[in-house]
Amino acid sequence: MKKEVTITFAQDCNPQLLVQFVQEANRFRSYILLQQRELQINAKGYLGILHLLNTTVGERIILSAEGADAEQALAHLSEILGSASA
């Protein structure tokens, strides 16, 4: 299951926000990936997610999840990515 998300948090993006995103991703059992440009990132890993610090406002990424709670994971995590601006 995949969902395209338009980033709105890039101006306010900081490591604390990304740590919060990883913590939220880890609440789900599904395997969750972010695809930014040609790079695929494990949404549950702290090191990979730091690549989002280079994201620009309006950039689109693909959020994908596989597993029993994939639909819930995509809905919740896409909301965070699309609504984290102050």
TIVO-2410 file (N, C-alpha, C; in nm, 3 decimals):
# residues 86
REC num residu      c1      c2      c3 atome chaine
REC   1      M   0.085  -0.116   0.000     N      A
REC   1      M   0.000   0.000   0.000    CA      A
REC   1      M   0.089   0.123   0.000     C      A
REC   2      K   0.060   0.218  -0.089     N      A
REC   2      K   0.142   0.339  -0.101    CA      A
REC   2      K   0.057   0.464  -0.096     C      A
REC   3      K   0.121   0.572  -0.054     N      A
REC   3      K   0.054   0.701  -0.051    CA      A
REC   3      K   0.157   0.809  -0.081     C      A
REC   4      E   0.123   0.901  -0.171     N      A
REC   4      E   0.210   1.014  -0.200    CA      A
REC   4      E   0.177   1.127  -0.103     C      A
REC   5      V   0.282   1.185  -0.045     N      A
REC   5      V   0.264   1.290   0.055    CA      A
REC   5      V   0.342   1.413   0.011     C      A
REC   6      T   0.280   1.529   0.021     N      A
REC   6      T   0.349   1.655  -0.005    CA      A
REC   6      T   0.399   1.710   0.127     C      A
REC   7      I   0.528   1.732   0.136     N      A
REC   7      I   0.590   1.777   0.261    CA      A
REC   7      I   0.553   1.923   0.290     C      A
REC   8      T   0.510   1.948   0.413     N      A
REC   8      T   0.482   2.085   0.455    CA      A
REC   8      T   0.568   2.128   0.573     C      A
REC   9      F   0.645   2.035   0.631     N      A
REC   9      F   0.719   2.069   0.752    CA      A
REC   9      F   0.862   2.111   0.730     C      A
REC  10      A   0.912   2.112   0.608     N      A
REC  10      A   1.056   2.129   0.583    CA      A
REC  10      A   1.114   2.256   0.646     C      A
REC  11      Q   1.042   2.365   0.647     N      A
REC  11      Q   1.097   2.487   0.705    CA      A
REC  11      Q   1.121   2.474   0.854     C      A
REC  12      D   1.040   2.393   0.921     N      A
REC  12      D   1.052   2.376   1.064    CA      A
REC  12      D   1.116   2.241   1.100     C      A
REC  13      C   1.167   2.170   1.001     N      A
REC  13      C   1.220   2.037   1.024    CA      A
REC  13      C   1.345   2.044   1.111     C      A
REC  14      N   1.350   1.959   1.210     N      A
REC  14      N   1.466   1.950   1.295    CA      A
REC  14      N   1.477   1.805   1.344     C      A
REC  15      P   1.590   1.768   1.400     N      A
REC  15      P   1.609   1.630   1.444    CA      A
REC  15      P   1.503   1.583   1.544     C      A
REC  16      Q   1.455   1.671   1.631     N      A
REC  16      Q   1.353   1.630   1.728    CA      A
REC  16      Q   1.223   1.589   1.660     C      A
REC  17      L   1.185   1.661   1.558     N      A
REC  17      L   1.065   1.627   1.482    CA      A
REC  17      L   1.081   1.492   1.414     C      A
REC  18      L   1.200   1.467   1.360     N      A
REC  18      L   1.225   1.339   1.294    CA      A
REC  18      L   1.229   1.223   1.393     C      A
REC  19      V   1.282   1.246   1.511     N      A
REC  19      V   1.280   1.144   1.616    CA      A
REC  19      V   1.135   1.110   1.652     C      A
REC  20      Q   1.052   1.211   1.663     N      A
REC  20      Q   0.911   1.189   1.692    CA      A
REC  20      Q   0.845   1.107   1.581     C      A
REC  21      F   0.878   1.135   1.455     N      A
REC  21      F   0.823   1.061   1.344    CA      A
REC  21      F   0.863   0.913   1.352     C      A
REC  22      V   0.991   0.886   1.381     N      A
REC  22      V   1.039   0.748   1.392    CA      A
REC  22      V   0.968   0.676   1.507     C      A
REC  23      Q   0.950   0.744   1.619     N      A
REC  23      Q   0.879   0.685   1.732    CA      A
REC  23      Q   0.736   0.648   1.695     C      A
REC  24      E   0.670   0.737   1.622     N      A
REC  24      E   0.534   0.708   1.577    CA      A
REC  24      E   0.532   0.591   1.480     C      A
REC  25      A   0.627   0.585   1.389     N      A
REC  25      A   0.635   0.475   1.292    CA      A
REC  25      A   0.654   0.342   1.365     C      A
REC  26      N   0.731   0.343   1.472     N      A
REC  26      N   0.757   0.220   1.547    CA      A
REC  26      N   0.638   0.171   1.627     C      A
REC  27      R   0.534   0.249   1.636     N      A
REC  27      R   0.411   0.204   1.703    CA      A
REC  27      R   0.336   0.102   1.619     C      A
REC  28      F   0.367   0.096   1.490     N      A
REC  28      F   0.297   0.007   1.398    CA      A
REC  28      F   0.380  -0.119   1.371     C      A
REC  29      R   0.312  -0.229   1.343     N      A
REC  29      R   0.380  -0.354   1.313    CA      A
REC  29      R   0.423  -0.363   1.167     C      A
REC  30      S   0.363  -0.285   1.082     N      A
REC  30      S   0.392  -0.289   0.939    CA      A
REC  30      S   0.535  -0.247   0.909     C      A
REC  31      Y   0.585  -0.296   0.795     N      A
REC  31      Y   0.712  -0.252   0.741    CA      A
REC  31      Y   0.685  -0.122   0.666     C      A
REC  32      I   0.752  -0.014   0.704     N      A
REC  32      I   0.721   0.119   0.650    CA      A
REC  32      I   0.845   0.179   0.586     C      A
REC  33      L   0.828   0.226   0.462     N      A
REC  33      L   0.936   0.290   0.388    CA      A
REC  33      L   0.894   0.427   0.341     C      A
REC  34      L   0.992   0.515   0.332     N      A
REC  34      L   0.976   0.645   0.267    CA      A
REC  34      L   1.063   0.643   0.143     C      A
REC  35      Q   1.012   0.692   0.033     N      A
REC  35      Q   1.094   0.707  -0.087    CA      A
REC  35      Q   1.107   0.855  -0.117     C      A
REC  36      Q   1.228   0.904  -0.107     N      A
REC  36      Q   1.259   1.044  -0.135    CA      A
REC  36      Q   1.354   1.046  -0.254     C      A
REC  37      R   1.306   1.100  -0.365     N      A
REC  37      R   1.381   1.095  -0.490    CA      A
REC  37      R   1.413   0.949  -0.520     C      A
REC  38      E   1.540   0.912  -0.537     N      A
REC  38      E   1.575   0.772  -0.567    CA      A
REC  38      E   1.611   0.693  -0.441     C      A
REC  39      L   1.603   0.754  -0.326     N      A
REC  39      L   1.645   0.694  -0.201    CA      A
REC  39      L   1.526   0.633  -0.127     C      A
REC  40      Q   1.541   0.507  -0.084     N      A
REC  40      Q   1.439   0.445   0.000    CA      A
REC  40      Q   1.490   0.443   0.143     C      A
REC  41      I   1.404   0.485   0.236     N      A
REC  41      I   1.442   0.503   0.375    CA      A
REC  41      I   1.349   0.421   0.464     C      A
REC  42      N   1.408   0.346   0.556     N      A
REC  42      N   1.330   0.275   0.656    CA      A
REC  42      N   1.273   0.378   0.753     C      A
REC  43      A   1.143   0.390   0.759     N      A
REC  43      A   1.080   0.493   0.843    CA      A
REC  43      A   1.097   0.466   0.992     C      A
REC  44      K   1.141   0.346   1.027     N      A
REC  44      K   1.158   0.311   1.168    CA      A
REC  44      K   1.302   0.326   1.215     C      A
REC  45      G   1.390   0.373   1.128     N      A
REC  45      G   1.531   0.387   1.162    CA      A
REC  45      G   1.571   0.532   1.176     C      A
REC  46      Y   1.648   0.561   1.279     N      A
REC  46      Y   1.687   0.701   1.307    CA      A
REC  46      Y   1.788   0.756   1.206     C      A
REC  47      L   1.885   0.676   1.164     N      A
REC  47      L   1.988   0.728   1.074    CA      A
REC  47      L   1.932   0.762   0.937     C      A
REC  48      G   1.856   0.672   0.879     N      A
REC  48      G   1.802   0.696   0.746    CA      A
REC  48      G   1.708   0.815   0.740     C      A
REC  49      I   1.631   0.832   0.844     N      A
REC  49      I   1.528   0.937   0.844    CA      A
REC  49      I   1.592   1.076   0.845     C      A
REC  50      L   1.718   1.087   0.885     N      A
REC  50      L   1.786   1.216   0.886    CA      A
REC  50      L   1.798   1.276   0.745     C      A
REC  51      H   1.782   1.193   0.642     N      A
REC  51      H   1.783   1.245   0.505    CA      A
REC  51      H   1.669   1.345   0.482     C      A
REC  52      L   1.564   1.337   0.562     N      A
REC  52      L   1.453   1.430   0.546    CA      A
REC  52      L   1.490   1.572   0.586     C      A
REC  53      L   1.603   1.590   0.653     N      A
REC  53      L   1.647   1.726   0.686    CA      A
REC  53      L   1.674   1.806   0.559     C      A
REC  54      N   1.699   1.738   0.447     N      A
REC  54      N   1.727   1.804   0.320    CA      A
REC  54      N   1.601   1.823   0.235     C      A
REC  55      T   1.486   1.796   0.291     N      A
REC  55      T   1.360   1.805   0.218    CA      A
REC  55      T   1.317   1.951   0.204     C      A
REC  56      T   1.258   1.983   0.091     N      A
REC  56      T   1.207   2.117   0.070    CA      A
REC  56      T   1.055   2.117   0.079     C      A
REC  57      V   0.999   2.230   0.118     N      A
REC  57      V   0.854   2.244   0.126    CA      A
REC  57      V   0.794   2.219  -0.011     C      A
REC  58      G   0.689   2.139  -0.017     N      A
REC  58      G   0.624   2.108  -0.142    CA      A
REC  58      G   0.679   1.985  -0.211     C      A
REC  59      E   0.791   1.934  -0.163     N      A
REC  59      E   0.847   1.812  -0.222    CA      A
REC  59      E   0.754   1.695  -0.193     C      A
REC  60      R   0.743   1.605  -0.288     N      A
REC  60      R   0.657   1.489  -0.271    CA      A
REC  60      R   0.742   1.367  -0.242     C      A
REC  61      I   0.698   1.290  -0.145     N      A
REC  61      I   0.763   1.163  -0.114    CA      A
REC  61      I   0.657   1.055  -0.117     C      A
REC  62      I   0.703   0.932  -0.132     N      A
REC  62      I   0.613   0.817  -0.132    CA      A
REC  62      I   0.629   0.747   0.002     C      A
REC  63      L   0.520   0.730   0.071     N      A
REC  63      L   0.517   0.657   0.196    CA      A
REC  63      L   0.449   0.524   0.167     C      A
REC  64      S   0.515   0.414   0.199     N      A
REC  64      S   0.456   0.283   0.173    CA      A
REC  64      S   0.463   0.197   0.298     C      A
REC  65      A   0.365   0.108   0.312     N      A
REC  65      A   0.359   0.020   0.428    CA      A
REC  65      A   0.303  -0.115   0.385     C      A
REC  66      E   0.356  -0.220   0.446     N      A
REC  66      E   0.307  -0.355   0.423    CA      A
REC  66      E   0.288  -0.421   0.558     C      A
REC  67      G   0.168  -0.474   0.580     N      A
REC  67      G   0.139  -0.542   0.704    CA      A
REC  67      G  -0.006  -0.524   0.745     C      A
REC  68      A  -0.040  -0.583   0.858     N      A
REC  68      A  -0.178  -0.583   0.905    CA      A
REC  68      A  -0.232  -0.444   0.934     C      A
REC  69      D  -0.148  -0.355   0.981     N      A
REC  69      D  -0.194  -0.220   1.015    CA      A
REC  69      D  -0.142  -0.114   0.917     C      A
REC  70      A  -0.115  -0.156   0.795     N      A
REC  70      A  -0.057  -0.066   0.693    CA      A
REC  70      A  -0.146   0.055   0.666     C      A
REC  71      E  -0.274   0.034   0.655     N      A
REC  71      E  -0.364   0.146   0.624    CA      A
REC  71      E  -0.363   0.250   0.735     C      A
REC  72      Q  -0.367   0.206   0.859     N      A
REC  72      Q  -0.363   0.298   0.973    CA      A
REC  72      Q  -0.228   0.369   0.980     C      A
REC  73      A  -0.120   0.296   0.952     N      A
REC  73      A   0.014   0.356   0.956    CA      A
REC  73      A   0.026   0.467   0.852     C      A
REC  74      L  -0.019   0.439   0.730     N      A
REC  74      L  -0.011   0.540   0.624    CA      A
REC  74      L  -0.093   0.664   0.658     C      A
REC  75      A  -0.212   0.643   0.710     N      A
REC  75      A  -0.298   0.756   0.744    CA      A
REC  75      A  -0.233   0.843   0.852     C      A
REC  76      H  -0.183   0.780   0.956     N      A
REC  76      H  -0.125   0.854   1.069    CA      A
REC  76      H   0.005   0.924   1.030     C      A
REC  77      L   0.095   0.851   0.966     N      A
REC  77      L   0.226   0.907   0.934    CA      A
REC  77      L   0.219   1.012   0.825     C      A
REC  78      S   0.130   0.995   0.729     N      A
REC  78      S   0.117   1.098   0.625    CA      A
REC  78      S   0.061   1.226   0.684     C      A
REC  79      E  -0.022   1.216   0.785     N      A
REC  79      E  -0.074   1.335   0.852    CA      A
REC  79      E   0.039   1.410   0.921     C      A
REC  80      I   0.130   1.338   0.982     N      A
REC  80      I   0.245   1.402   1.048    CA      A
REC  80      I   0.331   1.474   0.946     C      A
REC  81      L   0.362   1.408   0.837     N      A
REC  81      L   0.447   1.470   0.734    CA      A
REC  81      L   0.382   1.588   0.668     C      A
REC  82      G   0.251   1.583   0.654     N      A
REC  82      G   0.182   1.690   0.584    CA      A
REC  82      G   0.129   1.799   0.673     C      A
REC  83      S   0.145   1.787   0.805     N      A
REC  83      S   0.085   1.887   0.892    CA      A
REC  83      S   0.177   1.930   1.006     C      A
REC  84      A   0.306   1.907   0.993     N      A
REC  84      A   0.396   1.936   1.103    CA      A
REC  84      A   0.447   2.078   1.105     C      A
REC  85      S   0.405   2.160   1.011     N      A
REC  85      S   0.453   2.299   1.013    CA      A
REC  85      S   0.381   2.377   1.123     C      A
REC  86      A   0.452   2.476   1.176     N      A
REC  86      A   0.394   2.554   1.287    CA      A
REC  86      A   0.295   2.656   1.236     C      A
***
